[in-house]
Amino acid sequence: MKPLQRLLPITTILTIIVAFMTLFPASAQAAFLDGTYVNEVNGIKLTITNTNESNGTFQGTVESSGNTLSIVKGIWNYSSTLQPIGIDFIANLRNNGRKNIVFQAWSGTAQDYKTLKLIGSQAQITINDSGEPTITTCPLGGPFIRQ
């Protein structure tokens, strides 16, 4: 087999890959990310809205233990349409002024726009009447399935 004949299948495969990549521009990536996802392990509900492909941000809420936390900083990124999308966000909730504050931080990937694989942590800061804080933390994680 001549060297040029061996290169032909490689160039054909690369052409197909590039053509496939053009089918899903960045705006399609953002549109597919918006939605509601539920954690199979503990029932936490994540809603992603207002995904912006120009600056890689999103908004939304996290519903956990009867509380709704607002996503205060949500970012997502990808290196190409064939790579998983990276997702990171921080959510918080303030109850009773500054006496009870809940923070959650999450990080993970979206492989197929149906399942988000996230790991996170929650910290709750409760301040008693004397002004002394109590901090409790717990790990969070598991697959979030698109509803």
C-alpha positions as CSV (number, residue, x, y, z in Angstrom):
1,M,0.0,0.0,0.0
2,K,1.4,3.4,-1.0
3,P,1.8,6.1,1.8
4,L,-0.9,8.3,0.2
5,Q,-3.4,5.5,0.3
6,R,-2.8,5.0,4.0
7,L,-3.4,8.7,4.7
8,L,-6.7,8.8,2.8
9,P,-8.7,6.9,5.5
10,I,-7.2,9.2,8.2
11,T,-8.1,12.4,6.3
12,T,-11.6,11.0,5.6
13,I,-12.1,10.3,9.3
14,L,-10.9,13.8,10.3
15,T,-13.2,15.4,7.7
16,I,-16.2,13.5,9.2
17,I,-15.2,14.6,12.7
18,V,-14.9,18.3,11.8
19,A,-18.2,18.1,9.9
20,F,-19.9,16.6,13.0
21,M,-18.4,19.3,15.2
22,T,-20.0,22.0,13.1
23,L,-23.4,20.5,13.8
24,F,-23.3,21.6,17.4
25,P,-22.0,25.2,17.8
26,A,-21.5,26.8,21.2
27,S,-25.1,28.2,21.3
28,A,-26.4,24.6,20.9
29,Q,-24.2,23.6,23.9
30,A,-25.7,26.3,26.1
31,A,-29.3,25.5,25.1
32,F,-28.9,21.8,25.9
33,L,-27.6,22.6,29.4
34,D,-30.7,24.5,30.5
35,G,-33.2,22.3,32.4
36,T,-34.1,20.5,35.6
37,Y,-32.0,17.7,37.0
38,V,-32.7,15.5,40.0
39,N,-30.1,13.7,42.1
40,E,-30.8,9.9,42.2
41,V,-29.1,9.5,45.6
42,N,-30.7,12.2,47.8
43,G,-33.4,13.9,45.7
44,I,-31.7,17.3,45.4
45,K,-33.2,19.2,42.5
46,L,-31.0,21.4,40.3
47,T,-32.5,23.9,37.8
48,I,-30.2,25.5,35.3
49,T,-31.5,28.6,33.5
50,N,-30.1,31.5,31.5
51,T,-27.1,29.7,30.2
52,N,-24.9,32.2,28.4
53,E,-22.4,30.9,25.8
54,S,-20.6,34.2,25.3
55,N,-19.3,34.3,28.9
56,G,-19.8,30.7,30.1
57,T,-22.2,31.5,33.0
58,F,-25.6,30.3,34.1
59,Q,-28.2,31.0,36.8
60,G,-30.6,28.7,38.6
61,T,-31.6,27.1,41.9
62,V,-30.8,24.1,44.1
63,E,-33.7,22.6,46.1
64,S,-32.4,20.6,49.1
65,S,-34.1,19.6,52.4
66,G,-37.1,21.8,51.8
67,N,-34.9,24.9,51.1
68,T,-34.4,26.6,47.8
69,L,-30.8,27.9,47.3
70,S,-30.0,30.5,44.6
71,I,-27.0,29.8,42.4
72,V,-24.9,32.9,43.0
73,K,-22.1,32.0,40.6
74,G,-22.4,29.3,37.9
75,I,-19.8,28.7,35.2
76,W,-19.5,26.1,32.5
77,N,-16.9,25.4,29.8
78,Y,-15.9,23.0,27.2
79,S,-12.8,22.5,25.0
80,S,-14.7,21.2,22.0
81,T,-18.1,19.7,21.1
82,L,-16.6,16.2,21.6
83,Q,-15.5,16.8,25.1
84,P,-17.6,16.7,28.3
85,I,-18.8,20.1,29.6
86,G,-17.3,21.2,32.9
87,I,-19.7,22.7,35.4
88,D,-19.0,24.5,38.6
89,F,-21.4,26.5,40.8
90,I,-21.9,28.0,44.3
91,A,-25.4,28.3,45.8
92,N,-26.4,29.9,49.0
93,L,-29.5,30.5,51.2
94,R,-29.9,33.0,54.1
95,N,-32.6,32.4,56.6
96,N,-33.5,34.7,59.5
97,G,-31.2,37.5,58.4
98,R,-27.6,36.4,59.0
99,K,-28.4,33.7,61.7
100,N,-28.6,30.7,59.4
101,I,-26.5,30.6,56.2
102,V,-26.3,27.6,53.9
103,F,-23.6,27.3,51.2
104,Q,-23.2,24.6,48.6
105,A,-20.3,24.2,46.2
106,W,-20.5,21.8,43.3
107,S,-18.2,20.7,40.5
108,G,-18.5,18.1,37.7
109,T,-19.2,17.3,34.1
110,A,-22.1,16.8,31.7
111,Q,-21.4,14.0,29.3
112,D,-24.6,13.7,27.3
113,Y,-27.0,16.5,28.4
114,K,-29.0,13.9,30.2
115,T,-26.8,13.2,33.2
116,L,-24.7,15.6,35.2
117,K,-22.0,13.9,37.3
118,L,-21.4,16.3,40.2
119,I,-19.7,16.2,43.6
120,G,-20.2,18.9,46.2
121,S,-20.2,19.9,49.8
122,Q,-22.6,21.8,52.0
123,A,-21.7,24.1,54.9
124,Q,-24.3,25.5,57.2
125,I,-23.4,28.3,59.6
126,T,-25.8,29.0,62.4
127,I,-25.2,31.9,64.7
128,N,-26.8,31.7,68.2
129,D,-28.2,34.7,70.1
130,S,-24.7,35.2,71.8
131,G,-23.2,35.6,68.3
132,E,-21.3,32.4,68.4
133,P,-21.2,30.4,65.1
134,T,-21.8,26.7,64.7
135,I,-20.6,25.2,61.4
136,T,-21.7,21.9,60.1
137,T,-20.6,20.3,56.8
138,C,-21.6,17.4,54.8
139,P,-20.5,15.9,51.4
140,L,-22.9,15.7,48.5
141,G,-22.7,14.0,45.2
142,G,-24.0,11.6,42.6
143,P,-25.6,11.6,39.2
144,F,-28.2,14.3,38.4
145,I,-30.7,13.0,35.8
146,R,-32.4,15.4,33.5
147,Q,-36.2,15.4,34.0
